[in-house]
Amino acid sequence: MVSTRDATFRAVLAIIDRNQTDIDQTYPTGARLICRLPWIAEHAWLHRVFAPCSEDAIASLPPSTGRQPPPELVAFLRSANGMSIFNNSLSIYGVRGTLTRDPDASAVLPFDLASHHLSIADLYGLDDFLVGSCGPDRDLCVWRASDRRIDRLDRDGRVLENWPSFHDWLVQETERLAACHRVDGRLLEPKPDQPGKAAPWPQKHLESIPPRRWSPAWWWDLEKRLNVPFNTLPFGWLRKPQIFVLHRLLKWLSQK
């Protein structure tokens, strides 16, 4: 029921629902795809709202990340297992559960909290928690245990801006990005001048952007060109055991 949903989730949903269309997709799980962007890619959507996160998945976060998730994030995950809004300009991470790169399945799966913590946890404190990212540079959005604020960091760990709370960060950034887009999902041109803020994700057609060599997208593109099934080539089957071992190591360390 809507009345039981997290207040931050409700506030964000009220903003992104302005972009609703007649061809939006709603899944039995509660996941939603809002406002298609066919000028970017066949599977591109302005907003992706993922299904509520199960209690078991939430309980997996401390052992898989090696730290305690903030209560604000936990409340949000009970309403939605993350979001990617305004063409990935703002992402709230969740519990992915699978590494599939099939576009139909990936459309309703979030960026994974555990794997992102493993790769960049040295940029913030042991009690802090990565909650998402924003902008085309994928700036990190980190909850600080000391005062519950959200900091936006670059990939070197420098603080670029901050908000007093998780709610302020998410609602204010959603409103700001809404002001950069038309109701049909297209970017406003010229874009509003917002100095010091993360830019919205550019809306180039994906086929015009060559993937970085050896990146997941590079393997995905190679599989498509070779006409072989998803996860046939090395990225998928090399990444899975690596993440499994790291998760088990973090679980063992958390019990010490």
C-alpha positions as CSV (number, residue, x, y, z in Angstrom):
1,M,0.0,0.0,0.0
2,V,1.2,3.5,-0.8
3,S,0.6,4.7,2.8
4,T,3.2,2.3,4.1
5,R,5.9,3.5,1.7
6,D,8.9,5.5,2.8
7,A,8.3,9.3,2.7
8,T,11.5,9.9,0.7
9,F,10.4,7.4,-1.9
10,R,6.9,8.9,-2.1
11,A,8.4,12.4,-2.6
12,V,10.7,11.2,-5.4
13,L,7.9,9.2,-7.1
14,A,5.7,12.3,-7.2
15,I,8.3,14.1,-9.2
16,I,9.2,11.4,-11.7
17,D,5.6,10.5,-12.3
18,R,5.3,13.8,-14.1
19,N,7.0,11.9,-17.0
20,Q,4.5,9.0,-17.2
21,T,3.3,7.9,-20.6
22,D,0.8,5.4,-22.0
23,I,3.5,2.9,-22.9
24,D,5.3,2.7,-19.5
25,Q,5.9,-0.8,-18.1
26,T,4.9,-2.1,-14.7
27,Y,6.0,-5.6,-13.6
28,P,4.2,-7.9,-11.2
29,T,7.0,-7.4,-8.7
30,G,6.3,-3.7,-8.6
31,A,9.2,-2.6,-10.7
32,R,8.4,0.2,-13.2
33,L,10.0,1.6,-16.4
34,I,8.8,5.2,-17.0
35,C,9.1,7.3,-20.3
36,R,10.9,5.5,-23.1
37,L,13.9,7.2,-24.8
38,P,14.1,5.5,-28.2
39,W,16.5,8.2,-29.6
40,I,19.1,6.8,-27.1
41,A,18.6,3.0,-27.4
42,E,15.9,0.4,-27.8
43,H,16.0,-0.4,-24.0
44,A,16.5,3.2,-22.7
45,W,14.1,4.6,-20.2
46,L,14.1,7.9,-18.4
47,H,13.3,6.4,-15.0
48,R,13.7,2.8,-13.7
49,V,12.1,2.1,-10.3
50,F,13.0,-1.3,-9.0
51,A,10.8,-3.7,-7.0
52,P,10.8,-3.5,-3.2
53,C,13.8,-5.2,-1.5
54,S,13.2,-8.3,0.5
55,E,14.1,-8.4,4.2
56,D,16.6,-11.2,3.4
57,A,18.3,-9.1,0.8
58,I,18.5,-6.1,3.2
59,A,19.9,-8.5,5.9
60,S,22.7,-9.5,3.4
61,L,24.1,-6.0,3.2
62,P,26.2,-5.9,6.4
63,P,28.1,-9.1,5.5
64,S,28.4,-8.3,1.8
65,T,29.6,-4.7,2.3
66,G,31.4,-5.0,5.6
67,R,29.5,-2.1,7.1
68,Q,26.0,-1.3,8.5
69,P,23.6,0.4,6.0
70,P,22.0,3.7,7.2
71,P,18.4,3.4,8.4
72,E,17.3,6.0,5.8
73,L,18.5,3.7,3.0
74,V,17.0,0.6,4.6
75,A,13.6,2.4,4.7
76,F,13.9,3.4,1.1
77,L,14.9,-0.1,0.0
78,R,11.7,-1.5,1.5
79,S,9.8,0.6,-1.0
80,A,12.2,0.2,-3.9
81,N,15.4,-1.8,-4.4
82,G,17.1,1.3,-5.8
83,M,16.3,3.6,-8.7
84,S,18.0,5.0,-11.8
85,I,16.3,8.3,-12.8
86,F,16.7,10.8,-15.5
87,N,18.6,8.4,-17.8
88,N,21.0,7.3,-14.9
89,S,21.8,11.0,-14.0
90,L,20.9,9.9,-10.4
91,S,21.1,6.4,-9.1
92,I,20.2,4.9,-5.8
93,Y,22.0,1.5,-5.4
94,G,20.3,-1.7,-4.3
95,V,20.9,-5.5,-4.0
96,R,21.3,-6.8,-7.5
97,G,21.4,-10.5,-6.8
98,T,22.6,-11.5,-10.3
99,L,25.3,-10.4,-12.7
100,T,23.2,-11.0,-15.9
101,R,23.7,-8.5,-18.7
102,D,20.6,-9.6,-20.6
103,P,19.0,-6.2,-21.3
104,D,15.5,-7.4,-20.5
105,A,16.5,-8.6,-17.1
106,S,19.0,-5.8,-16.4
107,A,16.2,-3.2,-17.0
108,V,14.7,-4.0,-13.6
109,L,17.9,-4.6,-11.6
110,P,19.8,-1.9,-9.7
111,F,23.5,-1.1,-9.5
112,D,24.8,-3.4,-6.8
113,L,25.7,-1.9,-3.3
114,A,28.1,-4.8,-2.4
115,S,30.3,-4.8,-5.5
116,H,30.6,-1.0,-5.6
117,H,31.6,-0.9,-1.9
118,L,34.3,-3.5,-2.6
119,S,35.9,-1.5,-5.4
120,I,35.9,2.0,-3.8
121,A,35.6,1.6,0.0
122,D,39.0,3.1,0.6
123,L,37.6,6.6,-0.4
124,Y,35.5,7.0,2.8
125,G,35.3,6.0,6.4
126,L,34.6,2.5,7.7
127,D,31.3,3.6,9.2
128,D,30.2,5.5,6.1
129,F,28.0,4.0,3.4
130,L,27.9,4.5,-0.4
131,V,24.2,5.0,-1.3
132,G,24.4,5.9,-5.0
133,S,26.0,8.1,-7.7
134,C,25.2,11.0,-9.9
135,G,26.2,12.7,-13.1
136,P,28.1,11.4,-16.2
137,D,31.3,11.0,-14.1
138,R,29.5,8.7,-11.7
139,D,30.3,10.9,-8.7
140,L,29.9,8.9,-5.5
141,C,27.1,9.8,-3.0
142,V,28.1,8.7,0.5
143,W,26.2,8.8,3.7
144,R,28.3,9.9,6.6
145,A,27.8,8.1,9.9
146,S,29.1,11.1,11.9
147,D,26.3,13.5,11.1
148,R,24.0,11.6,8.6
149,R,24.7,14.0,5.8
150,I,25.3,13.0,2.2
151,D,28.5,14.0,0.4
152,R,29.1,13.9,-3.3
153,L,32.7,12.8,-4.0
154,D,34.8,12.6,-7.1
155,R,36.7,9.4,-7.9
156,D,39.6,10.7,-5.9
157,G,37.5,11.1,-2.8
158,R,37.3,14.9,-2.8
159,V,34.0,16.3,-1.5
160,L,32.2,18.3,-4.2
161,E,29.0,19.2,-2.4
162,N,26.8,17.9,0.4
163,W,23.3,17.8,1.8
164,P,22.1,17.7,5.4
165,S,20.2,14.4,5.0
166,F,19.4,11.4,2.7
167,H,16.0,12.9,2.2
168,D,17.3,16.3,1.2
169,W,19.8,14.9,-1.2
170,L,17.4,12.7,-3.0
171,V,14.4,15.0,-3.2
172,Q,16.5,18.1,-4.1
173,E,18.5,16.4,-6.7
174,T,15.4,14.8,-8.3
175,E,13.7,18.3,-8.5
176,R,16.9,19.8,-9.9
177,L,17.2,17.2,-12.6
178,A,13.5,17.5,-13.4
179,A,14.1,21.2,-14.2
180,C,16.7,20.0,-16.8
181,H,14.3,17.8,-18.8
182,R,11.1,18.2,-20.7
183,V,8.0,16.2,-19.8
184,D,8.7,13.9,-22.8
185,G,12.2,13.1,-21.3
186,R,14.4,15.1,-23.6
187,L,17.0,17.4,-22.2
188,L,16.3,21.1,-22.3
189,E,18.5,23.0,-24.7
190,P,20.3,25.1,-23.6
191,K,20.5,23.3,-20.2
192,P,19.9,25.4,-17.1
193,D,23.1,26.9,-15.7
194,Q,23.8,25.0,-12.4
195,P,27.4,25.7,-11.3
196,G,28.9,23.3,-8.9
197,K,26.3,20.6,-9.7
198,A,26.6,17.3,-11.4
199,A,25.4,17.6,-15.0
200,P,22.6,15.4,-16.2
201,W,23.6,12.4,-18.3
202,P,24.0,13.3,-22.0
203,Q,21.4,11.9,-24.4
204,K,23.6,10.5,-27.2
205,H,22.6,7.4,-29.1
206,L,24.5,4.6,-27.4
207,E,25.7,3.1,-30.7
208,S,27.6,6.4,-31.3
209,I,29.6,5.9,-28.0
210,P,32.3,3.2,-28.4
211,P,32.7,1.1,-25.2
212,R,35.9,1.2,-23.3
213,R,38.1,-1.8,-24.1
214,W,37.6,-4.8,-21.7
215,S,34.7,-3.0,-19.9
216,P,31.4,-4.9,-19.4
217,A,29.9,-3.0,-22.3
218,W,32.8,-4.0,-24.5
219,W,32.2,-7.7,-23.8
220,W,28.5,-7.2,-24.3
221,D,29.1,-5.5,-27.7
222,L,31.4,-8.3,-28.7
223,E,28.9,-11.0,-27.8
224,K,26.2,-9.2,-29.8
225,R,28.5,-8.9,-32.9
226,L,29.5,-12.6,-32.6
227,N,25.9,-13.5,-32.1
228,V,26.6,-15.6,-29.0
229,P,24.4,-15.9,-25.8
230,F,24.8,-13.4,-23.0
231,N,27.6,-14.2,-20.5
232,T,29.3,-16.6,-23.0
233,L,32.5,-14.5,-23.0
234,P,34.9,-14.0,-20.0
235,F,33.5,-11.0,-18.2
236,G,30.5,-12.7,-16.7
237,W,32.1,-16.0,-15.6
238,L,35.3,-14.3,-14.4
239,R,33.4,-11.7,-12.4
240,K,31.1,-14.1,-10.6
241,P,33.7,-16.1,-8.6
242,Q,35.7,-12.9,-7.9
243,I,32.7,-11.2,-6.2
244,F,31.8,-14.5,-4.5
245,V,35.2,-14.8,-2.9
246,L,35.3,-11.1,-1.9
247,H,31.8,-11.4,-0.3
248,R,32.9,-14.5,1.7
249,L,36.0,-12.7,2.8
250,L,34.0,-9.7,4.1
251,K,31.6,-12.0,5.8
252,W,34.4,-13.8,7.6
253,L,36.1,-10.5,8.6
254,S,32.8,-9.1,10.0
255,Q,32.6,-12.1,12.3
256,K,36.1,-11.7,13.7
